[in-house]
Amino acid sequence: MVQHHDEGPDGVVTATVTAWDPPRRFAFAADDAWEPAPGAGAERIATELLVEGRDGGTSIVRLVASGFGTGADWDDPVERVSHGWALCLDVLRLVRTHFPGRPSASAIRNGAVPAPLCEGWARYRAALGLEDATVGDRVALADPPLQGVVALATDRALVLRAHAPADALVFLAAADMGDRTLARLQLVAFGGDPEAALARIEPAWSAWLEAHLPTVADGIRTG
């Protein structure tokens, strides 16, 4: 079985499913080998998800990513993958906590800040007036319009849980691109008609990103 993973602006990654035992285990390995730098050696990365039911209707989700090479050239890729998967698990927790069973539609947009990661992330947050945002803070933005609360705050990511103009999760994240910072925006709208909900928030956010941190790529998917 072949799995297609939509990475939005980064294209579609294909992988071969190596284990399928719902709802307990799911594993896959990338079809293409990854070489972070010339001479570092190409490796085929594998991922495994394990789910263990617990009392009270909860579950423990474990994720293992393996197959990385060794040496200094692999240090940054390992750190980026670790950070990315940790954020994905946080997102899963938020979706299951606040929007269980509700259909969703999402859009991904990327912009860029002409500064290294630390400064770039600070400028991304400051452009929205969220430079001091912490979990639990109420958020009221005029441009783009949003009413909600800060649901997650890390050293390079913020997640806003919106209730207006639509029920949604808004993900703001930064990634290191050397002398510039990738400013990622993902919108996930929920509701009986999630595409319509997404349409109520996406145009304003895309326009804001284009005006403040010019867009470099985009992609849309539903789920």
VENMOJO-V604335 format. One record per run of one state. SS is the DSSP state (H for helix, E for strand, C for the rest). FROM is the first residue (numbers start at 1). TO is the last residue. Records with the same first field share a line. If there is no record, write none. Layout:
# VENMOJO-V604335
SS: FROM-TO ; FROM-TO
This chain:
# VENMOJO-V604335
C: 1-1 ; 7-7 ; 11-11 ; 22-24 ; 31-33 ; 35-42 ; 44-45 ; 67-71 ; 99-103 ; 114-116 ; 128-137 ; 143-144 ; 154-156 ; 165-167 ; 177-180 ; 191-193 ; 213-214 ; 223-223
E: 2-6 ; 12-21 ; 25-30 ; 34-34 ; 43-43 ; 46-54 ; 58-66 ; 104-113 ; 138-142 ; 145-153 ; 157-164 ; 168-176 ; 181-190 ; 215-222
H: 8-10 ; 55-57 ; 72-98 ; 117-127 ; 194-212
